[in-house]
């Protein structure tokens, strides 16, 4: 797992300094990242995508992020995963049990 973290850091470091301090620049940089790559670390889903994916899914769902094509496509790749559906089913059962 440390290799995955280092890989994610190296990929994120390549573009993170361009987006610091400005919401619109952050959105532009993240959008351009997912225009170029399927996931944070390129072609491979990693733990970085669990975090970033949650932010992108939430943001596009509740309109705190613009619904840009690359962000929507990334959110779809994250939510199309079997593990996402398994985790969502667990959440749904827990929510139903609390009702």
N, C-alpha and C positions, 0 to 999 in steps of 0.2 A: 504494500500500500504506500509506503513512503515514495516509491518511484512514481506512482500516480500523482501524488501531491506535488512532487517536484516538476513533473511534466505539466500539470495544470498551471503551476506558477509561471513556468517559462512561457507557456502560450499566452496567459493573461498578461504577463509583464510586457509582452511585445506590443500590446495596444493600450494598456491601462493608463499610462501617463498622458495619453491624448485626451482622456475624458474627465480628468479630475476637476471637481469644483463647479460643474455646470450640467444641470439635468439634461438639457437638449444635446449637449456634446456626448454625454454618457449614452443616451438613447441612440444617437448616430453611430457611435463606436460599437455598441453591442449589436445593433442592426447590421453593420458592415461585417462584423465577426461571423454572424450566422448567415450572411449572404455567401461567405467564402467557405465556411466549415459547417458540418452537420452538428458537431458538439463542441464543447469548450476546448477539448484536447484534440480536435480534428475529427477523425472518422470514428473514434471510440467513445462510447458512453462511460463516464467516470463519476466518482462521488462529487466532483465539481458540478456536474450536470444535475445532481439531486438538488443542490442548493440553488444554482442559477436557474434551473428549470422551474423550481417552485416559485421563484420571483417573477419569471416571465409568464408562467401560467396564471398566477394571481393577478399580475399587472394587466395582462390583456383581457382577463375575464372581468375585472372590476374597473376597467378604464383608467387605471393609474399609469398605464403605458399606452402609447398609440398602437393601433392594430396594423402594424406594418407587415408586409408579406413574409419577410424573413423571420420575424418574431413569431408570427402565427404558425409558420411551418416548423420552427424549432419547438414551440409548445406542443404541436401535434406529434412530433417525433417522441417527445418525452412522455406524453400521455397515451401514446399507442403501445407503449411497452407493457408486457405481461406483468412485470413487477409493480407497475403503477396501478394496474387494475386490481391486483391482489391487495395492495395497501389501501386503495380506495374502498374495497369491499369490507375490510376490517374497520375502517373509519365509519362507514355507513352502518355497520352492525352496532358499533359502540354508541353512535348518535341515537339510533333507534332504541337501544336499551335504556338510554337516559330520558327518553320522552315519556 
